[in-house]
Amino acid sequence: MKRIVYTFIVLFIATLTSLRAETTDWIEVHGGAVRLISAGPIEDGQYLAGLEFMLEPGWHTYWRYPGEAGIPPQITLTDTENLKDVEILYPVPERYSDGFSESIVYHDGIVLPIRITPDDGEQNVRLNIDLFFGICKDICVPGDASLTLDLNPATEKDSLAAKLIQRDLANVPQVAATDSLKVESVSLTDEDRLVIETLVEAGATPELFVAGPEGSYIGLAKLASQSGDKVTWHLSTKGLKSGEGDDHLRLVLAIEGSAIEHLEPIQPSWVN
């Protein structure tokens, strides 16, 4: 709810100012809406944009891997111009149970930050995406949108869009481990189960989210034990796939206010 109030305040203020970079119109879907926003001009060779989901109370959408049920965001680039690279970032999600299955979701509203690198920093960029995603409350429905964002290196900064993007960029897991947040080892038991040993700040309440390569349908990591700063998790390898160019498990280890992302190479013996 705080996220919704914050976003509506920002949107209200946005109507009072002309300092706006390119922003698409909202595309309404059942249970919410989606759009693309931009923070403004190119900085250090990149634009900072965001895919913003506004969800009605009680509705949720999904992380890059949905868990036991759901449809993750499927983002396809189409007819782009002057585009060298696009990096879509995923803030730390939350675990959700409907009583039948567990999923990995975002509630209320979320911005997926996007770092955009042009081929030529002095020329405009056109970003076209086709988006397909799941959105759920008492029922689950698919949502889809086609969105186009034109980015100009000389545009003025949109401080309000930048705040929305930075709000969730701050919750994107860091790549480097810390002394109090670390994935120490991943090993296979003889029961087709991974044992994941992690280090967290003593007394903290940790969460672990795991995504496999495209085509994987693994479950959620289960907390097995916690003693001091040592936390052990179990994860079934059933449904784990390893594809060409994508042969890592992506582990997001989070405690309140901090998160890291760890890429663990998938061993042949893990794949069913």
QUIFENTA-V178504 format. One record per pair of residues at least 24 apart in sequence whose C-alpha atoms are under 7 Angstrom apart, sorted by the first residue. I is the first residue (numbers start at 1). J is the second residue. D is the distance in whole Angstrom. If there is no record, write none. Layout:
BEGIN
I/J/D ; I/J/D
END
This chain:
BEGIN
1/108/7 ; 3/108/7 ; 3/109/7 ; 4/108/6 ; 4/109/7 ; 10/160/6 ; 14/160/7 ; 19/156/6 ; 19/157/6 ; 19/158/5 ; 20/156/7 ; 20/157/7 ; 20/158/4 ; 21/155/6 ; 21/156/6 ; 21/157/6 ; 21/158/5 ; 22/149/7 ; 22/150/6 ; 22/151/7 ; 23/149/7 ; 24/147/7 ; 24/148/7 ; 24/149/7 ; 27/145/7 ; 29/143/6 ; 31/55/6 ; 31/56/5 ; 31/59/6 ; 31/135/7 ; 32/56/5 ; 36/147/7 ; 36/149/7 ; 37/161/6 ; 38/161/6 ; 39/157/6 ; 39/158/5 ; 39/159/7 ; 39/161/5 ; 39/162/4 ; 40/155/6 ; 40/156/6 ; 40/157/4 ; 40/158/5 ; 41/152/7 ; 41/153/5 ; 41/154/6 ; 41/155/5 ; 41/156/6 ; 41/157/6 ; 42/153/5 ; 45/117/6 ; 45/121/6 ; 46/115/6 ; 46/116/5 ; 46/117/5 ; 47/115/6 ; 47/116/5 ; 47/117/7 ; 48/114/6 ; 48/115/5 ; 48/116/6 ; 49/113/6 ; 49/114/5 ; 49/115/6 ; 50/111/6 ; 50/112/5 ; 50/113/4 ; 50/114/5 ; 50/165/6 ; 51/111/5 ; 51/112/5 ; 51/113/6 ; 52/110/6 ; 52/111/4 ; 52/112/6 ; 53/109/5 ; 53/110/5 ; 53/111/6 ; 54/108/7 ; 54/109/4 ; 54/110/7 ; 55/107/7 ; 55/108/5 ; 55/109/5 ; 56/108/6 ; 57/108/6 ; 58/137/6 ; 59/107/6 ; 59/108/7 ; 59/135/7 ; 59/136/5 ; 59/137/5 ; 60/105/6 ; 60/106/5 ; 60/107/5 ; 60/108/7 ; 60/135/6 ; 60/136/5 ; 60/137/7 ; 61/105/6 ; 61/106/5 ; 61/107/7 ; 61/134/6 ; 61/135/5 ; 61/136/6 ; 62/104/6 ; 62/105/4 ; 62/106/6 ; 62/134/7 ; 63/93/6 ; 63/104/6 ; 63/105/5 ; 63/106/7 ; 65/211/6 ; 66/103/6 ; 66/104/5 ; 66/105/7 ; 67/102/6 ; 67/103/4 ; 67/104/5 ; 67/219/6 ; 67/220/6 ; 68/101/6 ; 68/102/6 ; 68/103/6 ; 68/219/6 ; 69/101/7 ; 69/103/6 ; 70/134/6 ; 71/133/6 ; 71/134/5 ; 72/133/6 ; 72/134/6 ; 73/131/7 ; 73/132/6 ; 73/133/4 ; 74/131/6 ; 74/132/5 ; 74/133/6 ; 75/129/6 ; 75/130/6 ; 75/131/5 ; 75/132/7 ; 76/129/5 ; 76/130/5 ; 76/131/6 ; 77/128/6 ; 77/129/5 ; 77/130/6 ; 78/128/5 ; 78/129/6 ; 79/128/6 ; 80/126/5 ; 80/127/5 ; 80/128/6 ; 81/125/6 ; 81/126/5 ; 81/127/7 ; 82/118/5 ; 82/119/5 ; 82/120/6 ; 82/124/7 ; 82/125/5 ; 82/126/7 ; 83/117/6 ; 83/118/5 ; 83/119/5 ; 83/125/6 ; 84/117/5 ; 84/118/5 ; 84/119/5 ; 85/116/6 ; 85/117/5 ; 85/118/7 ; 86/114/7 ; 86/115/6 ; 86/116/5 ; 86/117/6 ; 87/114/6 ; 87/115/5 ; 87/116/7 ; 88/112/7 ; 88/113/6 ; 88/114/5 ; 88/115/7 ; 89/113/5 ; 89/114/6 ; 89/172/7 ; 90/172/6 ; 91/168/6 ; 91/169/7 ; 91/171/5 ; 91/172/4 ; 91/173/7 ; 92/171/6 ; 92/172/6 ; 92/173/7 ; 111/165/6 ; 111/168/6 ; 113/165/6 ; 113/169/6 ; 121/153/7 ; 122/153/6 ; 123/153/7 ; 124/150/7 ; 124/151/6 ; 124/152/5 ; 124/153/7 ; 125/150/6 ; 125/151/5 ; 125/152/7 ; 126/150/5 ; 126/151/6 ; 173/252/7 ; 173/259/5 ; 173/260/4 ; 173/261/5 ; 174/259/6 ; 174/260/5 ; 174/261/6 ; 175/260/6 ; 175/261/5 ; 175/262/7 ; 176/260/7 ; 177/260/6 ; 183/262/7 ; 192/236/6 ; 192/237/6 ; 193/234/7 ; 193/235/6 ; 193/236/4 ; 193/237/6 ; 194/234/6 ; 194/235/5 ; 194/236/6 ; 194/237/7 ; 195/232/7 ; 195/233/6 ; 195/234/5 ; 195/235/7 ; 196/232/6 ; 196/233/5 ; 196/234/6 ; 197/231/6 ; 197/232/5 ; 197/233/7 ; 198/230/6 ; 198/231/5 ; 198/232/6 ; 199/229/6 ; 199/230/5 ; 199/231/6 ; 200/229/5 ; 200/230/7 ; 201/229/5 ; 202/228/5 ; 202/229/4 ; 203/228/7 ; 204/255/7 ; 205/255/6 ; 206/254/6 ; 206/255/5 ; 207/253/6 ; 207/254/5 ; 207/255/6 ; 208/251/7 ; 208/252/6 ; 208/253/5 ; 208/254/6 ; 209/251/6 ; 209/252/5 ; 209/253/7 ; 210/249/7 ; 210/250/6 ; 210/251/5 ; 210/252/6 ; 211/249/6 ; 211/250/5 ; 211/251/7 ; 212/240/6 ; 212/241/7 ; 212/248/7 ; 212/249/5 ; 212/250/6 ; 213/241/6 ; 213/242/6 ; 213/243/7 ; 213/246/6 ; 213/247/6 ; 213/248/7 ; 213/249/7 ; 215/241/6 ; 216/240/5 ; 216/241/5 ; 237/270/6 ; 237/271/7 ; 238/272/6 ; 239/272/7 ; 240/271/6 ; 240/272/7 ; 241/271/6 ; 242/271/7
END
